[in-house]
Amino acid sequence: MTHQPSCGLYIHIPFCHQRCHFCAFSLEIHQARLVEQFLPALLREMEHWAYRMPFAGQPLDSVYFGGGTPTTIASEDLVAILTAARERFGLRDDAEVTVEAHPSSVSEESLSRLRTAGVNRISLGAESLETSELHLVGRPGSRAGTVNAVAMARKAGFDNINLDLIYGLPRQTLESWSRSLKGIVDLDPSHISCYALTVEEGTHLHDSIQRGAVAGPDEDHQNEMEDHAEDILARAGFVRYEISNYCRNGSASRHNLLYWTDGRYLGLGPSAQSYVGARRLGNIYDLSTYLTNLRAGSLPLSTDEALTVPRMVAERMMFGLRLSEGVRLDDHFTDLPAGLPRRLDELQRRGLLVHHGALVRLTPLGRRHFDSVAVDLLLSFDETEAAVRSVPLTSEAERVETE
């Protein structure tokens, strides 16, 4: 039997009650009028894809509601979207269904409604348990709010709970970071994500740093915080299975693993990304243009790239290296560039990765400099990529229809 890669659905809900100072995501401040326009457009986009390969006849392994803040819209609307996805694509009996939420945007009633409808994983954006740190980046919230949201989630029947944290926030110290980490561990989640603060151009935070109102993140300080997180979480029984993610008892995010293990995923909503049929697709960022395209019967695409075989192999390797276990080059890897072993050996000499037989994995130093490792390795694929850049990988029947 031919192996069927896992398939997942990502649904971008582009609404928040306010924009945090560090946020560069596609979002709109919540307005009932915009939600009313968005929901039918999203269902039209879903309808377009439901009966096309690789999703036709293959139930979804995961559904992930991201944003924005999905729980800014009514839980009844989220349930209606999930019901439509189940009807159009089908869900495996053990499918993972995740909804992201701000702790203040949920109630016991809304969480119970989501759980009853089949949502079995909740991801709460705590970011910090220090109210002063949240205030400095324009994010509402408090320790008490996060504690209460976790308690409500458990009462609603959720036992798979992720909590997000950010390190390198303005005026965050190693001591305050430790308090947040230990406070999160005390809440006994199954999964914790720890992200280094990045400063994106065009954000309020970037402007504040440029004006000297707050200090930007210090790389050495962030590195110390990263090490501290790994130590505290390891002692609490969490396994670091990916650069930014820790879990207990095999509770790795199955949807996120699609991105790192060459799974197929469809993204719906503004700015959502897809990997289907040897193509990478990106949706229009702007909500208004997204709505206009779908009203006109067109897919809201801003990018549509056919991937050559060398590019697919390179990406499979790059994303796989994000996992702590690394990748094995004798497993689903063929036609590797002749110059790759030399580059692997050079990166090993620099202490950035371990290359032993078929196994390649990042060292702690390599995890910290993943982007530069990825660029260096991609150079090995350049010559082969150039030779086949113009060769089509899909038949006309598999190409994306945009009208």
PyMOL commands that set and color helices and strands:
alter all, ss='L'
color gray80, all
select helices_A, chain A and resi 32-50+70-72+75-88+103-105+108-117+131-136+143-156+174-186+204-211+219-235+254-260+287-295+309-320+340-349+364-368+370-388+396-398
alter helices_A, ss='H'
color red, helices_A
select strands_A, chain A and resi 7-13+15-16+28-29+60-67+91-101+121-127+161-167+191-196+239-242+245-247+264-268+273-276+279-283+301-306+327-328+353-356+359-362
alter strands_A, ss='S'
color yellow, strands_A
deselect
rebuild
show_as cartoon
